[in-house]
């Protein structure tokens, strides 16, 4: 039985590292090296019994070839909005996303 292999166009990057605040596509090895040696925290806030955390993921969490890569994540741990989650593409968006989560916990949405 003959097996046929289909050669497809190169996949979009899945691994990213930070250069300053700019995500840059990289190899899996470069990604792994940076993830172990650099702070990935964009912002951290403790408020009303909740911990709001925004970090650079370094992996595209869109899991799709459509739309921009989702590289940053904000989560709320504890409190009324426990397990709230949002993702975005850029550092600036991540800062705004963090403030949105802070307002949510404060009850100012």
N, CA, C and O of each residue as an XYZ file, in Angstrom:
436
protein
N       0.839     -1.183      0.000
C       0.000      0.000      0.000
C       0.881      1.242      0.000
O       1.795      1.371      0.815
N       0.600      2.138     -0.908
C       1.375      3.370     -1.015
C       0.752      4.450     -0.141
O      -0.462      4.652     -0.149
N       1.613      5.145      0.619
C       1.139      6.264      1.425
C       1.456      7.552      0.680
O       2.559      7.732      0.164
N       0.479      8.439      0.630
C       0.687      9.735     -0.015
C       0.780     10.807      1.049
O      -0.015     10.830      1.989
N       1.732     11.679      0.906
C       1.909     12.786      1.834
C       1.606     14.077      1.104
O       2.082     14.303     -0.008
N       0.827     14.903      1.724
C       0.488     16.196      1.140
C       1.399     17.244      1.756
O       1.485     17.364      2.978
N       2.065     17.986      0.920
C       2.908     19.076      1.409
C       2.060     20.342      1.414
O       1.528     20.763      0.387
N       1.950     20.929      2.590
C       1.119     22.124      2.741
C       2.006     23.343      2.957
O       3.176     23.201      3.313
N       1.459     24.546      2.744
C       2.241     25.749      3.021
C       2.677     25.764      4.492
O       2.039     25.162      5.356
N       3.747     26.447      4.738
C       4.253     26.524      6.113
C       3.167     27.047      7.045
O       2.441     27.986      6.716
N       3.071     26.424      8.208
C       2.104     26.876      9.205
C       2.548     28.215      9.767
O       3.730     28.559      9.753
N       1.578     28.954     10.255
C       1.927     30.213     10.894
C       2.662     29.918     12.198
O       2.496     28.844     12.776
N       3.466     30.861     12.659
C       4.238     30.614     13.885
C       3.334     30.317     15.075
O       2.253     30.894     15.197
N       3.769     29.430     15.940
C       3.044     29.102     17.171
C       3.816     29.555     18.404
O       3.226     29.765     19.463
N       5.133     29.707     18.271
C       5.990     30.082     19.399
C       6.486     31.522     19.218
O       6.851     31.938     18.118
N       6.488     32.263     20.319
C       6.924     33.664     20.301
C       7.782     33.942     21.522
O       7.605     33.331     22.575
N       8.711     34.872     21.366
C       9.481     35.381     22.494
C       9.293     36.895     22.524
O       8.858     37.497     21.542
N       9.622     37.493     23.647
C       9.491     38.942     23.761
C      10.822     39.627     23.478
O      11.866     39.213     23.983
N      10.771     40.677     22.667
C      11.890     41.609     22.519
C      11.371     42.920     23.063
O      10.657     43.650     22.375
N      11.733     43.221     24.313
C      11.093     44.328     25.010
C       9.658     43.920     25.277
O       9.400     42.946     25.983
N       8.725     44.670     24.708
C       7.304     44.322     24.843
C       6.718     43.805     23.535
O       5.501     43.666     23.413
N       7.566     43.522     22.566
C       7.115     43.098     21.234
C       7.249     41.583     21.084
O       8.352     41.052     21.210
N       6.137     40.874     20.815
C       6.231     39.430     20.540
C       6.842     39.187     19.157
O       6.438     39.803     18.171
N       7.814     38.288     19.105
C       8.518     37.977     17.867
C       8.470     36.462     17.661
O       8.797     35.711     18.580
N       8.067     35.997     16.465
C       8.062     34.555     16.213
C       9.459     33.959     16.424
O      10.469     34.598     16.128
N       9.500     32.737     16.935
C      10.788     32.088     17.175
C      10.621     30.571     17.122
O       9.512     30.049     17.003
N      11.740     29.894     17.212
C      11.706     28.418     17.233
C      11.234     27.936     18.603
O      11.217     28.701     19.567
N      10.857     26.681     18.678
C      10.434     26.106     19.948
C      11.576     26.150     20.962
O      11.333     26.368     22.149
N      12.806     25.949     20.517
C      13.961     25.965     21.425
C      14.192     27.375     21.983
O      14.460     27.529     23.174
N      14.092     28.403     21.133
C      14.237     29.791     21.608
C      13.119     30.126     22.594
O      13.354     30.773     23.614
N      11.901     29.679     22.281
C      10.762     29.915     23.168
C      11.015     29.291     24.539
O      10.814     29.937     25.568
N      11.456     28.035     24.547
C      11.691     27.331     25.810
C      12.783     28.021     26.623
O      12.672     28.134     27.844
N      13.829     28.481     25.955
C      14.922     29.159     26.657
C      14.429     30.455     27.300
O      14.800     30.758     28.434
N      13.605     31.215     26.600
C      13.132     32.465     27.172
C      12.117     32.232     28.280
O      12.125     32.954     29.277
N      11.252     31.252     28.134
C      10.216     31.025     29.127
C      10.806     30.695     30.495
O      10.183     30.965     31.522
N      11.991     30.119     30.510
C      12.588     29.749     31.793
C      13.442     30.867     32.385
O      13.859     30.772     33.540
N      13.708     31.919     31.620
C      14.637     32.911     32.130
C      14.163     34.350     32.163
O      14.944     35.243     32.490
N      12.913     34.598     31.835
C      12.454     35.981     31.734
C      11.100     36.142     32.411
O      10.281     35.223     32.393
N      10.864     37.295     33.002
C       9.550     37.548     33.590
C       8.538     37.736     32.470
O       8.769     38.509     31.540
N       7.432     37.038     32.557
C       6.382     37.129     31.543
C       5.184     37.915     32.058
O       4.161     38.008     31.380
N       5.309     38.483     33.264
C       4.191     39.176     33.887
C       4.008     40.565     33.298
O       4.941     41.368     33.263
N       2.794     40.838     32.834
C       2.429     42.173     32.360
C       1.916     42.989     33.546
O       2.322     44.135     33.739
N       1.025     42.394     34.335
C       0.471     43.078     35.512
C      -0.096     42.046     36.474
O      -0.508     40.958     36.071
N      -0.109     42.406     37.750
C      -0.648     41.555     38.808
C      -1.339     42.478     39.810
O      -0.743     43.446     40.282
N      -2.596     42.176     40.132
C      -3.346     43.003     41.074
C      -4.102     42.096     42.038
O      -4.748     41.134     41.621
N      -4.016     42.409     43.338
C      -4.815     41.702     44.347
C      -5.865     42.680     44.834
O      -5.555     43.805     45.226
N      -7.132     42.227     44.804
C      -8.237     43.128     45.082
C      -9.467     42.325     45.490
O      -9.831     41.369     44.806
N     -10.101     42.691     46.578
C     -11.359     42.075     47.015
C     -11.309     40.542     47.028
O     -12.252     39.882     46.593
N     -10.218     39.991     47.523
C     -10.103     38.533     47.611
C      -9.813     37.846     46.288
O      -9.895     36.621     46.197
N      -9.476     38.614     45.267
C      -9.167     38.045     43.952
C      -7.740     38.412     43.547
O      -7.225     39.462     43.929
N      -7.121     37.542     42.779
C      -5.819     37.802     42.198
C      -6.017     37.919     40.691
O      -6.435     36.963     40.038
N      -5.714     39.095     40.141
C      -5.858     39.338     38.699
C      -4.458     39.277     38.105
O      -3.570     40.031     38.505
N      -4.270     38.385     37.158
C      -2.953     38.123     36.596
C      -2.996     38.244     35.076
O      -3.847     37.648     34.417
N      -2.066     39.024     34.533
C      -1.931     39.143     33.078
C      -0.497     38.794     32.713
O       0.451     39.395     33.218
N      -0.351     37.799     31.816
C       0.973     37.291     31.459
C       1.105     37.099     29.951
O       0.118     36.971     29.226
N       2.359     37.084     29.509
C       2.705     36.708     28.142
C       2.785     35.196     28.100
O       3.535     34.597     28.870
N       2.023     34.566     27.213
C       1.983     33.107     27.117
C       3.130     32.556     26.270
O       3.696     31.510     26.587
N       3.465     33.257     25.203
C       4.523     32.795     24.321
C       4.079     31.760     23.306
O       4.817     31.451     22.370
N       2.893     31.226     23.479
C       2.306     30.278     22.525
C       1.026     30.879     21.978
O       0.261     31.495     22.721
N       0.791     30.709     20.713
C      -0.436     31.216     20.109
C      -1.608     30.366     20.580
O      -1.746     29.206     20.192
N      -2.447     30.958     21.420
C      -3.602     30.246     21.962
C      -4.877     30.452     21.139
O      -5.974     30.166     21.618
N      -4.739     30.945     19.909
C      -5.917     31.024     19.040
C      -6.213     29.641     18.464
O      -7.349     29.341     18.097
N      -5.176     28.800     18.390
C      -5.308     27.444     17.863
C      -6.030     27.436     16.520
O      -6.852     26.565     16.237
N      -5.699     28.434     15.702
C      -6.335     28.590     14.405
C      -5.379     29.327     13.481
O      -4.473     30.025     13.937
N      -5.585     29.169     12.194
C      -4.804     29.944     11.238
C      -5.529     31.224     10.850
O      -5.047     31.982     10.009
N      -6.676     31.465     11.454
C      -7.475     32.657     11.184
C      -7.266     33.672     12.307
O      -7.131     33.296     13.472
N      -7.241     34.948     11.959
C      -7.136     36.000     12.957
C      -5.745     36.120     13.544
O      -4.852     35.335     13.223
N      -5.567     37.107     14.403
C      -4.246     37.340     14.990
C      -3.918     36.292     16.056
O      -4.816     35.653     16.603
N      -2.621     36.120     16.347
C      -2.252     35.179     17.411
C      -2.689     35.727     18.776
O      -2.644     36.935     19.006
N      -3.101     34.855     19.657
C      -3.482     35.245     21.018
C      -2.334     34.847     21.935
O      -2.139     33.666     22.225
N      -1.574     35.846     22.391
C      -0.302     35.611     23.064
C      -0.269     36.050     24.519
O       0.659     35.699     25.249
N      -1.259     36.807     24.949
C      -1.328     37.304     26.325
C      -2.643     36.850     26.942
O      -3.651     36.708     26.250
N      -2.620     36.625     28.249
C      -3.826     36.142     28.924
C      -4.002     36.845     30.262
O      -3.050     37.014     31.025
N      -5.243     37.253     30.531
C      -5.629     37.767     31.842
C      -6.579     36.763     32.457
O      -7.518     36.296     31.813
N      -6.316     36.432     33.735
C      -7.212     35.548     34.477
C      -7.459     36.133     35.852
O      -6.611     36.823     36.418
N      -8.640     35.843     36.379
C      -8.990     36.202     37.745
C      -9.089     34.907     38.534
O      -9.793     33.973     38.149
N      -8.360     34.874     39.659
C      -8.378     33.714     40.550
C      -8.993     34.151     41.868
O      -8.492     35.064     42.525
N     -10.077     33.498     42.248
C     -10.741     33.814     43.501
C     -11.803     34.879     43.324
O     -11.875     35.549     42.294
N     -12.623     35.020     44.346
C     -13.664     36.045     44.320
C     -14.827     35.680     43.415
O     -14.929     34.560     42.915
N     -15.689     36.646     43.223
C     -16.929     36.464     42.457
C     -16.679     36.065     40.997
O     -17.490     35.353     40.406
N     -15.577     36.515     40.422
C     -15.298     36.277     38.992
C     -14.198     35.230     38.789
O     -13.492     35.251     37.781
N     -14.059     34.317     39.752
C     -13.039     33.273     39.686
C     -13.090     32.553     38.334
O     -14.158     32.168     37.858
N     -11.923     32.384     37.736
C     -11.720     31.701     36.460
C     -12.082     32.551     35.228
O     -12.066     32.041     34.108
N     -12.407     33.833     35.423
C     -12.582     34.741     34.279
C     -11.294     34.695     33.470
O     -10.201     34.621     34.031
N     -11.429     34.738     32.152
C     -10.260     34.658     31.281
C     -10.493     35.472     30.022
O     -11.597     35.499     29.477
N      -9.436     36.137     29.567
C      -9.485     36.864     28.298
C      -8.088     36.798     27.686
O      -7.094     36.707     28.406
N      -8.015     36.845     26.374
C      -6.721     36.770     25.672
C      -6.640     37.834     24.595
O      -7.655     38.289     24.067
N      -5.393     38.226     24.274
C      -5.184     39.249     23.246
C      -3.820     39.058     22.579
O      -3.109     38.092     22.854
N      -3.475     39.989     21.706
C      -2.300     39.855     20.841
C      -1.086     40.659     21.276
O       0.036     40.160     21.188
N      -1.275     41.894     21.747
C      -0.138     42.779     22.019
C      -0.006     43.131     23.500
O      -0.946     42.958     24.275
N       1.160     43.622     23.879
C       1.407     44.057     25.261
C       0.448     45.186     25.638
O      -0.134     45.167     26.723
N       0.281     46.164     24.753
C      -0.625     47.287     25.044
C      -2.052     46.801     25.257
O      -2.732     47.252     26.179
N      -2.508     45.882     24.408
C      -3.842     45.302     24.598
C      -3.924     44.565     25.930
O      -4.952     44.604     26.605
N      -2.832     43.889     26.308
C      -2.803     43.138     27.564
C      -2.940     44.076     28.765
O      -3.632     43.752     29.731
N      -2.284     45.234     28.706
C      -2.419     46.206     29.794
C      -3.869     46.684     29.908
O      -4.409     46.788     31.010
N      -4.489     46.972     28.769
C      -5.898     47.408     28.768
C      -6.811     46.281     29.238
O      -7.770     46.522     29.971
N      -6.522     45.067     28.825
C      -7.314     43.907     29.223
C      -7.224     43.700     30.736
O      -8.214     43.345     31.376
N      -6.039     43.921     31.302
C      -5.867     43.802     32.755
C      -6.733     44.831     33.476
O      -7.411     44.505     34.450
N      -6.709     46.066     33.000
C      -7.512     47.121     33.631
C      -9.005     46.819     33.531
O      -9.766     47.129     34.448
N      -9.421     46.220     32.427
C     -10.821     45.807     32.273
C     -11.196     44.781     33.348
O     -12.281     44.852     33.924
N     -10.300     43.834     33.615
C     -10.555     42.814     34.641
C     -10.568     43.443     36.037
O     -11.370     43.052     36.885
N      -9.688     44.411     36.276
C      -9.678     45.120     37.564
C     -11.012     45.826     37.773
O     -11.584     45.763     38.862
N     -11.511     46.499     36.740
C     -12.808     47.177     36.832
C     -13.938     46.173     37.087
O     -14.870     46.456     37.840
N     -13.847     45.016     36.464
C     -14.854     43.970     36.681
C     -14.899     43.564     38.152
O     -15.980     43.446     38.728
N     -13.736     43.350     38.760
C     -13.682     42.959     40.167
C     -14.169     44.101     41.061
O     -14.824     43.862     42.075
N     -13.850     45.329     40.687
C     -14.311     46.482     41.465
C     -15.807     46.714     41.296
O     -16.412     47.457     42.069
N     -16.404     46.084     40.292
C     -17.830     46.269     40.039
C     -18.125     47.491     39.209
O     -19.217     48.054     39.285
N     -17.143     47.909     38.405
C     -17.283     49.140     37.584
C     -17.254     48.819     36.096
O     -16.532     49.470     35.341
N     -18.017     47.838     35.670
C     -17.997     47.462     34.248
C     -19.006     48.240     33.446
O     -19.116     48.043     32.236
